[in-house]
Amino acid sequence: MVIHIPNPLRSYTSDEKVQAEGHTIAEVLKNLDAQFPGIRFRVIDEQDRIRRHIKIFLNEEMVDNLKEPIESKDTLHIICALSGG
């Protein structure tokens, strides 16, 4: 499956789009972390929840359930909210 990586996380991947495998979003993120160590922790917190400043879109729908089933033809977008003062 194709995963679109936001600019703040490209220090891990060096690419805007990467490939990862899995049958759920949780599995895809685990596979992504195996390829790019540390990236999962930037997306998922210690309680296995999506971090507050991160949104994940499966195809074009926002998801918050990491057990959401996915297929290899799906596209995942990880979006980072911007903040600052």
LUMMILUM-373866 format. One record per atom (N, C-alpha, C, CB): residue number from 1; x, y, z; atom name. Coordinates in nm, 3 decimals, decimal comma, m for minus. Glycine has a CB too. Layout:
N
ATOM / NUM / X / Y / Z / CA
...
END
This chain:
85
ATOM / 1 / 0,083 / m0,117 / 0,000 / N
ATOM / 1 / 0,000 / 0,000 / 0,000 / CA
ATOM / 1 / 0,088 / 0,123 / 0,000 / C
ATOM / 1 / m0,095 / 0,000 / 0,119 / CB
ATOM / 2 / 0,037 / 0,229 / m0,057 / N
ATOM / 2 / 0,110 / 0,356 / m0,063 / CA
ATOM / 2 / 0,074 / 0,439 / 0,060 / C
ATOM / 2 / 0,077 / 0,434 / m0,194 / CB
ATOM / 3 / 0,177 / 0,495 / 0,123 / N
ATOM / 3 / 0,156 / 0,584 / 0,238 / CA
ATOM / 3 / 0,218 / 0,719 / 0,204 / C
ATOM / 3 / 0,218 / 0,524 / 0,369 / CB
ATOM / 4 / 0,139 / 0,823 / 0,215 / N
ATOM / 4 / 0,188 / 0,960 / 0,193 / CA
ATOM / 4 / 0,241 / 1,011 / 0,327 / C
ATOM / 4 / 0,074 / 1,054 / 0,136 / CB
ATOM / 5 / 0,365 / 1,052 / 0,326 / N
ATOM / 5 / 0,432 / 1,097 / 0,447 / CA
ATOM / 5 / 0,435 / 1,249 / 0,451 / C
ATOM / 5 / 0,576 / 1,039 / 0,456 / CB
ATOM / 6 / 0,391 / 1,310 / 0,562 / N
ATOM / 6 / 0,396 / 1,457 / 0,570 / CA
ATOM / 6 / 0,539 / 1,506 / 0,583 / C
ATOM / 6 / 0,311 / 1,508 / 0,688 / CB
ATOM / 7 / 0,560 / 1,628 / 0,544 / N
ATOM / 7 / 0,694 / 1,687 / 0,545 / CA
ATOM / 7 / 0,766 / 1,674 / 0,680 / C
ATOM / 7 / 0,684 / 1,832 / 0,508 / CB
ATOM / 8 / 0,699 / 1,698 / 0,794 / N
ATOM / 8 / 0,770 / 1,686 / 0,922 / CA
ATOM / 8 / 0,823 / 1,545 / 0,953 / C
ATOM / 8 / 0,680 / 1,729 / 1,034 / CB
ATOM / 9 / 0,770 / 1,443 / 0,887 / N
ATOM / 9 / 0,816 / 1,305 / 0,912 / CA
ATOM / 9 / 0,908 / 1,253 / 0,802 / C
ATOM / 9 / 0,697 / 1,213 / 0,926 / CB
ATOM / 10 / 0,938 / 1,334 / 0,703 / N
ATOM / 10 / 1,023 / 1,287 / 0,594 / CA
ATOM / 10 / 1,169 / 1,273 / 0,633 / C
ATOM / 10 / 1,013 / 1,381 / 0,477 / CB
ATOM / 11 / 1,205 / 1,322 / 0,751 / N
ATOM / 11 / 1,342 / 1,299 / 0,797 / CA
ATOM / 11 / 1,363 / 1,150 / 0,822 / C
ATOM / 11 / 1,371 / 1,380 / 0,926 / CB
ATOM / 12 / 1,254 / 1,076 / 0,842 / N
ATOM / 12 / 1,263 / 0,930 / 0,860 / CA
ATOM / 12 / 1,268 / 0,859 / 0,725 / C
ATOM / 12 / 1,144 / 0,879 / 0,941 / CB
ATOM / 13 / 1,188 / 0,903 / 0,629 / N
ATOM / 13 / 1,171 / 0,828 / 0,504 / CA
ATOM / 13 / 1,250 / 0,886 / 0,387 / C
ATOM / 13 / 1,026 / 0,822 / 0,468 / CB
ATOM / 14 / 1,275 / 1,013 / 0,388 / N
ATOM / 14 / 1,339 / 1,086 / 0,277 / CA
ATOM / 14 / 1,250 / 1,094 / 0,153 / C
ATOM / 14 / 1,470 / 1,020 / 0,240 / CB
ATOM / 15 / 1,133 / 1,032 / 0,157 / N
ATOM / 15 / 1,043 / 1,034 / 0,042 / CA
ATOM / 15 / 0,903 / 1,075 / 0,084 / C
ATOM / 15 / 1,040 / 0,896 / m0,026 / CB
ATOM / 16 / 0,830 / 1,133 / m0,011 / N
ATOM / 16 / 0,692 / 1,173 / 0,013 / CA
ATOM / 16 / 0,598 / 1,053 / 0,017 / C
ATOM / 16 / 0,647 / 1,271 / m0,095 / CB
ATOM / 17 / 0,631 / 0,951 / m0,063 / N
ATOM / 17 / 0,549 / 0,830 / m0,069 / CA
ATOM / 17 / 0,636 / 0,709 / m0,041 / C
ATOM / 17 / 0,478 / 0,817 / m0,207 / CB
ATOM / 18 / 0,584 / 0,619 / 0,041 / N
ATOM / 18 / 0,654 / 0,494 / 0,070 / CA
ATOM / 18 / 0,554 / 0,379 / 0,063 / C
ATOM / 18 / 0,724 / 0,500 / 0,211 / CB
ATOM / 19 / 0,606 / 0,260 / 0,060 / N
ATOM / 19 / 0,523 / 0,139 / 0,057 / CA
ATOM / 19 / 0,532 / 0,069 / 0,192 / C
ATOM / 19 / 0,567 / 0,043 / m0,058 / CB
ATOM / 20 / 0,422 / 0,012 / 0,237 / N
ATOM / 20 / 0,422 / m0,069 / 0,359 / CA
ATOM / 20 / 0,314 / m0,175 / 0,344 / C
ATOM / 20 / 0,398 / 0,019 / 0,487 / CB
ATOM / 21 / 0,327 / m0,280 / 0,424 / N
ATOM / 21 / 0,233 / m0,391 / 0,416 / CA
ATOM / 21 / 0,161 / m0,409 / 0,549 / C
ATOM / 21 / 0,305 / m0,520 / 0,377 / CB
ATOM / 22 / 0,042 / m0,469 / 0,541 / N
ATOM / 22 / m0,035 / m0,500 / 0,660 / CA
ATOM / 22 / m0,182 / m0,512 / 0,627 / C
ATOM / 22 / m0,013 / m0,395 / 0,768 / CB
ATOM / 23 / m0,257 / m0,574 / 0,717 / N
ATOM / 23 / m0,401 / m0,592 / 0,696 / CA
ATOM / 23 / m0,484 / m0,492 / 0,775 / C
ATOM / 23 / m0,441 / m0,733 / 0,735 / CB
ATOM / 24 / m0,419 / m0,420 / 0,867 / N
ATOM / 24 / m0,485 / m0,313 / 0,943 / CA
ATOM / 24 / m0,391 / m0,192 / 0,945 / C
ATOM / 24 / m0,520 / m0,361 / 1,090 / CB
ATOM / 25 / m0,444 / m0,080 / 0,987 / N
ATOM / 25 / m0,360 / 0,040 / 0,997 / CA
ATOM / 25 / m0,248 / 0,015 / 1,099 / C
ATOM / 25 / m0,444 / 0,164 / 1,039 / CB
ATOM / 26 / m0,279 / m0,052 / 1,208 / N
ATOM / 26 / m0,177 / m0,082 / 1,309 / CA
ATOM / 26 / m0,064 / m0,165 / 1,248 / C
ATOM / 26 / m0,239 / m0,156 / 1,428 / CB
ATOM / 27 / m0,099 / m0,264 / 1,168 / N
ATOM / 27 / 0,004 / m0,348 / 1,105 / CA
ATOM / 27 / 0,087 / m0,269 / 1,005 / C
ATOM / 27 / m0,060 / m0,468 / 1,036 / CB
ATOM / 28 / 0,022 / m0,182 / 0,931 / N
ATOM / 28 / 0,096 / m0,100 / 0,834 / CA
ATOM / 28 / 0,193 / m0,007 / 0,907 / C
ATOM / 28 / m0,003 / m0,017 / 0,747 / CB
ATOM / 29 / 0,150 / 0,053 / 1,017 / N
ATOM / 29 / 0,239 / 0,141 / 1,093 / CA
ATOM / 29 / 0,355 / 0,063 / 1,154 / C
ATOM / 29 / 0,161 / 0,214 / 1,202 / CB
ATOM / 30 / 0,328 / m0,059 / 1,196 / N
ATOM / 30 / 0,436 / m0,144 / 1,249 / CA
ATOM / 30 / 0,537 / m0,177 / 1,139 / C
ATOM / 30 / 0,378 / m0,275 / 1,310 / CB
ATOM / 31 / 0,486 / m0,210 / 1,020 / N
ATOM / 31 / 0,574 / m0,238 / 0,907 / CA
ATOM / 31 / 0,652 / m0,113 / 0,867 / C
ATOM / 31 / 0,492 / m0,290 / 0,787 / CB
ATOM / 32 / 0,586 / 0,000 / 0,870 / N
ATOM / 32 / 0,652 / 0,127 / 0,838 / CA
ATOM / 32 / 0,766 / 0,153 / 0,937 / C
ATOM / 32 / 0,551 / 0,244 / 0,840 / CB
ATOM / 33 / 0,740 / 0,125 / 1,065 / N
ATOM / 33 / 0,842 / 0,146 / 1,168 / CA
ATOM / 33 / 0,960 / 0,050 / 1,151 / C
ATOM / 33 / 0,781 / 0,130 / 1,307 / CB
ATOM / 34 / 0,932 / m0,070 / 1,101 / N
ATOM / 34 / 1,042 / m0,165 / 1,076 / CA
ATOM / 34 / 1,134 / m0,113 / 0,966 / C
ATOM / 34 / 0,985 / m0,305 / 1,037 / CB
ATOM / 35 / 1,075 / m0,042 / 0,870 / N
ATOM / 35 / 1,155 / 0,014 / 0,760 / CA
ATOM / 35 / 1,222 / 0,145 / 0,799 / C
ATOM / 35 / 1,067 / 0,036 / 0,639 / CB
ATOM / 36 / 1,151 / 0,224 / 0,881 / N
ATOM / 36 / 1,199 / 0,358 / 0,919 / CA
ATOM / 36 / 1,187 / 0,371 / 1,071 / C
ATOM / 36 / 1,116 / 0,471 / 0,844 / CB
ATOM / 37 / 1,282 / 0,314 / 1,145 / N
ATOM / 37 / 1,272 / 0,311 / 1,291 / CA
ATOM / 37 / 1,246 / 0,448 / 1,355 / C
ATOM / 37 / 1,399 / 0,254 / 1,348 / CB
ATOM / 38 / 1,146 / 0,447 / 1,443 / N
ATOM / 38 / 1,110 / 0,567 / 1,518 / CA
ATOM / 38 / 0,990 / 0,642 / 1,464 / C
ATOM / 38 / 1,225 / 0,657 / 1,523 / CB
ATOM / 39 / 0,951 / 0,615 / 1,339 / N
ATOM / 39 / 0,842 / 0,694 / 1,279 / CA
ATOM / 39 / 0,709 / 0,664 / 1,347 / C
ATOM / 39 / 0,832 / 0,664 / 1,129 / CB
ATOM / 40 / 0,686 / 0,540 / 1,390 / N
ATOM / 40 / 0,557 / 0,505 / 1,453 / CA
ATOM / 40 / 0,535 / 0,587 / 1,579 / C
ATOM / 40 / 0,553 / 0,354 / 1,487 / CB
ATOM / 41 / 0,641 / 0,606 / 1,658 / N
ATOM / 41 / 0,626 / 0,680 / 1,783 / CA
ATOM / 41 / 0,588 / 0,826 / 1,757 / C
ATOM / 41 / 0,755 / 0,674 / 1,863 / CB
ATOM / 42 / 0,619 / 0,878 / 1,642 / N
ATOM / 42 / 0,579 / 1,016 / 1,606 / CA
ATOM / 42 / 0,432 / 1,023 / 1,568 / C
ATOM / 42 / 0,666 / 1,069 / 1,491 / CB
ATOM / 43 / 0,371 / 0,906 / 1,539 / N
ATOM / 43 / 0,230 / 0,900 / 1,496 / CA
ATOM / 43 / 0,140 / 0,847 / 1,607 / C
ATOM / 43 / 0,216 / 0,811 / 1,371 / CB
ATOM / 44 / 0,190 / 0,750 / 1,684 / N
ATOM / 44 / 0,113 / 0,680 / 1,786 / CA
ATOM / 44 / 0,176 / 0,705 / 1,923 / C
ATOM / 44 / 0,106 / 0,528 / 1,756 / CB
ATOM / 45 / 0,090 / 0,732 / 2,024 / N
ATOM / 45 / 0,146 / 0,758 / 2,157 / CA
ATOM / 45 / 0,166 / 0,629 / 2,237 / C
ATOM / 45 / 0,054 / 0,852 / 2,234 / CB
ATOM / 46 / 0,207 / 0,645 / 2,363 / N
ATOM / 46 / 0,238 / 0,529 / 2,447 / CA
ATOM / 46 / 0,115 / 0,444 / 2,478 / C
ATOM / 46 / 0,301 / 0,577 / 2,577 / CB
ATOM / 47 / m0,004 / 0,500 / 2,464 / N
ATOM / 47 / m0,128 / 0,426 / 2,489 / CA
ATOM / 47 / m0,187 / 0,368 / 2,361 / C
ATOM / 47 / m0,230 / 0,517 / 2,556 / CB
ATOM / 48 / m0,108 / 0,363 / 2,257 / N
ATOM / 48 / m0,151 / 0,310 / 2,127 / CA
ATOM / 48 / m0,265 / 0,389 / 2,066 / C
ATOM / 48 / m0,192 / 0,165 / 2,141 / CB
ATOM / 49 / m0,265 / 0,518 / 2,087 / N
ATOM / 49 / m0,364 / 0,607 / 2,025 / CA
ATOM / 49 / m0,293 / 0,699 / 1,926 / C
ATOM / 49 / m0,440 / 0,690 / 2,134 / CB
ATOM / 50 / m0,367 / 0,740 / 1,826 / N
ATOM / 50 / m0,311 / 0,835 / 1,730 / CA
ATOM / 50 / m0,287 / 0,967 / 1,804 / C
ATOM / 50 / m0,406 / 0,856 / 1,607 / CB
ATOM / 51 / m0,168 / 1,021 / 1,789 / N
ATOM / 51 / m0,135 / 1,147 / 1,858 / CA
ATOM / 51 / m0,232 / 1,257 / 1,818 / C
ATOM / 51 / 0,009 / 1,190 / 1,828 / CB
ATOM / 52 / m0,256 / 1,349 / 1,911 / N
ATOM / 52 / m0,356 / 1,453 / 1,893 / CA
ATOM / 52 / m0,329 / 1,541 / 1,771 / C
ATOM / 52 / m0,364 / 1,538 / 2,017 / CB
ATOM / 53 / m0,206 / 1,565 / 1,739 / N
ATOM / 53 / m0,172 / 1,654 / 1,627 / CA
ATOM / 53 / m0,160 / 1,578 / 1,494 / C
ATOM / 53 / m0,042 / 1,726 / 1,656 / CB
ATOM / 54 / m0,192 / 1,448 / 1,495 / N
ATOM / 54 / m0,182 / 1,365 / 1,374 / CA
ATOM / 54 / m0,322 / 1,320 / 1,332 / C
ATOM / 54 / m0,090 / 1,242 / 1,399 / CB
ATOM / 55 / m0,347 / 1,321 / 1,204 / N
ATOM / 55 / m0,469 / 1,265 / 1,147 / CA
ATOM / 55 / m0,428 / 1,163 / 1,041 / C
ATOM / 55 / m0,562 / 1,377 / 1,085 / CB
ATOM / 56 / m0,504 / 1,055 / 1,036 / N
ATOM / 56 / m0,478 / 0,951 / 0,937 / CA
ATOM / 56 / m0,601 / 0,937 / 0,849 / C
ATOM / 56 / m0,442 / 0,815 / 1,004 / CB
ATOM / 57 / m0,579 / 0,940 / 0,719 / N
ATOM / 57 / m0,687 / 0,924 / 0,622 / CA
ATOM / 57 / m0,664 / 0,797 / 0,543 / C
ATOM / 57 / m0,696 / 1,047 / 0,527 / CB
ATOM / 58 / m0,764 / 0,712 / 0,541 / N
ATOM / 58 / m0,763 / 0,591 / 0,460 / CA
ATOM / 58 / m0,842 / 0,624 / 0,336 / C
ATOM / 58 / m0,823 / 0,465 / 0,537 / CB
ATOM / 59 / m0,774 / 0,623 / 0,223 / N
ATOM / 59 / m0,830 / 0,676 / 0,099 / CA
ATOM / 59 / m0,869 / 0,822 / 0,129 / C
ATOM / 59 / m0,954 / 0,590 / 0,049 / CB
ATOM / 60 / m0,994 / 0,859 / 0,135 / N
ATOM / 60 / m1,024 / 0,999 / 0,164 / CA
ATOM / 60 / m1,104 / 1,016 / 0,292 / C
ATOM / 60 / m1,101 / 1,061 / 0,048 / CB
ATOM / 61 / m1,110 / 0,912 / 0,374 / N
ATOM / 61 / m1,186 / 0,921 / 0,498 / CA
ATOM / 61 / m1,094 / 0,916 / 0,620 / C
ATOM / 61 / m1,289 / 0,807 / 0,506 / CB
ATOM / 62 / m1,119 / 1,010 / 0,713 / N
ATOM / 62 / m1,038 / 1,011 / 0,835 / CA
ATOM / 62 / m1,073 / 0,890 / 0,921 / C
ATOM / 62 / m1,061 / 1,143 / 0,913 / CB
ATOM / 63 / m0,972 / 0,827 / 0,976 / N
ATOM / 63 / m0,993 / 0,711 / 1,062 / CA
ATOM / 63 / m0,924 / 0,736 / 1,196 / C
ATOM / 63 / m0,939 / 0,581 / 0,995 / CB
ATOM / 64 / m0,980 / 0,678 / 1,301 / N
ATOM / 64 / m0,915 / 0,685 / 1,432 / CA
ATOM / 64 / m0,901 / 0,548 / 1,496 / C
ATOM / 64 / m0,992 / 0,778 / 1,524 / CB
ATOM / 65 / m0,945 / 0,446 / 1,424 / N
ATOM / 65 / m0,936 / 0,309 / 1,474 / CA
ATOM / 65 / m0,819 / 0,240 / 1,406 / C
ATOM / 65 / m1,068 / 0,232 / 1,449 / CB
ATOM / 66 / m0,717 / 0,206 / 1,485 / N
ATOM / 66 / m0,598 / 0,142 / 1,429 / CA
ATOM / 66 / m0,625 / 0,000 / 1,381 / C
ATOM / 66 / m0,487 / 0,140 / 1,531 / CB
ATOM / 67 / m0,740 / m0,056 / 1,420 / N
ATOM / 67 / m0,774 / m0,191 / 1,376 / CA
ATOM / 67 / m0,854 / m0,190 / 1,246 / C
ATOM / 67 / m0,854 / m0,263 / 1,485 / CB
ATOM / 68 / m0,869 / m0,072 / 1,188 / N
ATOM / 68 / m0,942 / m0,058 / 1,061 / CA
ATOM / 68 / m0,876 / m0,146 / 0,955 / C
ATOM / 68 / m0,944 / 0,091 / 1,014 / CB
ATOM / 69 / m0,955 / m0,237 / 0,893 / N
ATOM / 69 / m0,896 / m0,322 / 0,789 / CA
ATOM / 69 / m0,863 / m0,243 / 0,663 / C
ATOM / 69 / m0,991 / m0,437 / 0,754 / CB
ATOM / 70 / m0,755 / m0,281 / 0,598 / N
ATOM / 70 / m0,714 / m0,213 / 0,476 / CA
ATOM / 70 / m0,675 / m0,317 / 0,372 / C
ATOM / 70 / m0,597 / m0,116 / 0,502 / CB
ATOM / 71 / m0,673 / m0,272 / 0,249 / N
ATOM / 71 / m0,635 / m0,359 / 0,138 / CA
ATOM / 71 / m0,513 / m0,299 / 0,068 / C
ATOM / 71 / m0,753 / m0,377 / 0,037 / CB
ATOM / 72 / m0,443 / m0,381 / m0,005 / N
ATOM / 72 / m0,318 / m0,336 / m0,068 / CA
ATOM / 72 / m0,341 / m0,222 / m0,168 / C
ATOM / 72 / m0,250 / m0,452 / m0,139 / CB
ATOM / 73 / m0,461 / m0,211 / m0,223 / N
ATOM / 73 / m0,489 / m0,104 / m0,320 / CA
ATOM / 73 / m0,525 / 0,028 / m0,252 / C
ATOM / 73 / m0,603 / m0,146 / m0,413 / CB
ATOM / 74 / m0,545 / 0,029 / m0,120 / N
ATOM / 74 / m0,580 / 0,151 / m0,048 / CA
ATOM / 74 / m0,461 / 0,245 / m0,038 / C
ATOM / 74 / m0,632 / 0,116 / 0,093 / CB
ATOM / 75 / m0,491 / 0,370 / m0,008 / N
ATOM / 75 / m0,388 / 0,472 / 0,013 / CA
ATOM / 75 / m0,407 / 0,533 / 0,151 / C
ATOM / 75 / m0,394 / 0,583 / m0,097 / CB
ATOM / 76 / m0,296 / 0,547 / 0,221 / N
ATOM / 76 / m0,299 / 0,604 / 0,355 / CA
ATOM / 76 / m0,228 / 0,739 / 0,352 / C
ATOM / 76 / m0,232 / 0,508 / 0,459 / CB
ATOM / 77 / m0,290 / 0,840 / 0,410 / N
ATOM / 77 / m0,228 / 0,972 / 0,423 / CA
ATOM / 77 / m0,210 / 0,999 / 0,572 / C
ATOM / 77 / m0,316 / 1,084 / 0,355 / CB
ATOM / 78 / m0,091 / 1,033 / 0,611 / N
ATOM / 78 / m0,064 / 1,078 / 0,748 / CA
ATOM / 78 / m0,049 / 1,228 / 0,740 / C
ATOM / 78 / 0,066 / 1,008 / 0,810 / CB
ATOM / 79 / m0,131 / 1,298 / 0,818 / N
ATOM / 79 / m0,133 / 1,444 / 0,815 / CA
ATOM / 79 / m0,091 / 1,497 / 0,952 / C
ATOM / 79 / m0,274 / 1,497 / 0,774 / CB
ATOM / 80 / m0,001 / 1,594 / 0,954 / N
ATOM / 80 / 0,042 / 1,658 / 1,078 / CA
ATOM / 80 / m0,020 / 1,796 / 1,086 / C
ATOM / 80 / 0,197 / 1,665 / 1,087 / CB
ATOM / 81 / m0,079 / 1,827 / 1,200 / N
ATOM / 81 / m0,131 / 1,962 / 1,222 / CA
ATOM / 81 / m0,014 / 2,054 / 1,251 / C
ATOM / 81 / m0,235 / 1,964 / 1,339 / CB
ATOM / 82 / m0,026 / 2,177 / 1,210 / N
ATOM / 82 / 0,077 / 2,275 / 1,237 / CA
ATOM / 82 / 0,035 / 2,357 / 1,359 / C
ATOM / 82 / 0,102 / 2,368 / 1,114 / CB
ATOM / 83 / 0,130 / 2,391 / 1,441 / N
ATOM / 83 / 0,100 / 2,475 / 1,556 / CA
ATOM / 83 / 0,221 / 2,563 / 1,582 / C
ATOM / 83 / 0,065 / 2,390 / 1,681 / CB
ATOM / 84 / 0,201 / 2,657 / 1,665 / N
ATOM / 84 / 0,310 / 2,747 / 1,698 / CA
ATOM / 84 / 0,255 / 2,879 / 1,748 / C
ATOM / 84 / 0,401 / 2,769 / 1,577 / CB
ATOM / 85 / 0,339 / 2,965 / 1,780 / N
ATOM / 85 / 0,290 / 3,092 / 1,830 / CA
ATOM / 85 / 0,374 / 3,206 / 1,787 / C
ATOM / 85 / 0,282 / 3,090 / 1,977 / CB
END
